[in-house]
Amino acid sequence: MTDPNTADAKPEAPVFRLQKMYIKDLSFENPNAPEIFFLQQPGPKVDMNLGLKHKKIDNDNWEVTLSINATITDTATEKTFFVLEIEHCGVFLIKNIPEQHLAGVLNVDCPTLLFPFTRQVVSQLSLDGGFMPFQMEPINFLGLFQNKMAQQKKAGEEGAAPQAN
């Protein structure tokens, strides 16, 4: 049997697993029902905002929250079909992930796993509200994360004070 304190001890394998999904907050408003159902609908206008946040629960578990706020209006009359807000969360077991990779896991891998389920909840909610299923387009969380990192890097370079010689 080998001593785990020796230099030859192998590091534990990384662990990444979705433990639990749940809806933290959900709102669906259908302010113009039933009249809205009888409008000629040339095509809806979608105004959607996506938010992502995460917090550490304990040493190995993180809560990741996708927040979606969407307002769907009639393009001809500007009347609101529906407004929905959701905070859909997942608890992820993240263990033995190197610190330099943690931001990528939290901002890319976790929401990528969570989003299809969020999309399904939103689709069913709009259907239950009397409308066609609201199918959100897939989201490239890697692209969003890379853009955010590039913006932070640019802001850091612009905010750096000039060095005196």
N, C-alpha and C positions, 0 to 999 in steps of 0.2 A: 504494500500500500504506500502511495506517495504522500508526502507532506504537502498540503495545499499552500504552505507559506514559502516554499522554495521558489527559486527564480524560474524553474522549469514548469511551474503551474500555468495551465492554459486559462486564458480569460473565459468567462462564461459567455455562451452564445447570446447574441442580441435576441430580444423577445419583443414582438409588436403584435398586439391582438386587440380587436374590438371586444370589449367586455359587455357593454350595455348601450342601448339606444333609447332615447325617450324624448318626448315633447315637453319642453320647459314652459313655453308660452305659445298660444295659438289664438288668432283672431280672424274671423271672416265676417265682412260686412257686405250686405247686399242692399244698399240704400235706396235703390230705385225699383225694387221689385213691387209688384209684378209687372208694371208698365214696361220695364226694360226688356222683358222677354218678347215683346211684340214689335220692337224696333227692327227696321231693315238694317242688317249688320254688314256693311261693306268690308269691315275689318277692324279689329280692335287695336287700340294704341296701348302699348305695354310700357309702363314706367316701373322699373324694378331696381332695387338696391340690395346688394349682398354684403353681409358683414361676417367676419370670422374672428373669433376670440378663443383663447384657451387659458386654462388655469390648472396649476398643479394641485392635485387632491392630497396625495401623499408621496412617498418616495418613488413609487413605480406607476402611479395612475394619474392620468390627465383627463380633464373634461375639455372637449372641443365643441364649440357652439357655432352652428351656421345660422345666421339671421337673414331672413328674406322678407322684404317689404315690397309688395307689388300692388299697383293700382292699374286696373284695366278699364279703359274708357272707350266709348263709341267715337270713332273718328269723325262722323258726320255731326252728331249732336253735342259731343263733349260730355254726355251723361256718363256717370260711372256705372260700369257693370258690377264690379266688385273690388274690394280692397282686402288683401290678406297680409297677415303678419305671422311669421313663425320663427321660433327659436327651437331648432332641432339639435339635440346634443348626443354626443357619444362619449362614453368613458373608455379610454384606451389604456391598456397595459403596455408601458414602454419601459423596457429594462435593458440595461447594458448597451444602450445606444450611445456612441461617442458624442460628446457635447457639441462638436462642430456640425453634426448631422441632425441634432434635435430640432432646430428651427425648420428644416426641410420636412421632417416627419410630421411636425405639428401643423404646418401650413400647406403641405401638399398631400402627403399620404393619408392623413386622418380625414380631411374634408373630401378627398377623392373617394374614400370608402363610404362616407356618410351621405354624400350628395344623392346617389340614386334612390335612397330610401326617403330623403327629404322631398325629392321630385315626385315620388309616388304619393306621399301624403298630400302634397299640394294639388296634384292632379285629381285625387279622389275628393278632396275638399271642394274644388271648383265644380266637380260633377254633382256632388251632394247639394251644392248651392244652386243647382238648376242650370248650369252652363256646360258647354263643351269642356272636356278635360283641358286644363291649363298645363301644357307640356313645356317646361322650361328647357331651353337649349343646354346641352352639356357645357360644363365650365372647365377651362384649362387652368387648374390650380397651380400647376408648375409655372405656366406663363405669368400668371398674376404674381406669384412669389418672386420670380426673376425680375419682373418690372419693379416691384416694391424694393427689392434689394438694390437695383440699379439707381432708383430715385434716391434712396438713402445714401448711397455712395456719392452720388452727384451732389446732394445737399451737404454732405460732410466735406467734400472738396471745396465747395463754394463758401462754406462757413468757416473754413480754416483761415486763421489770421496769417498774413504774410510774415515770413521769418526775417528778422534783422540780421545783417551780416556783421 
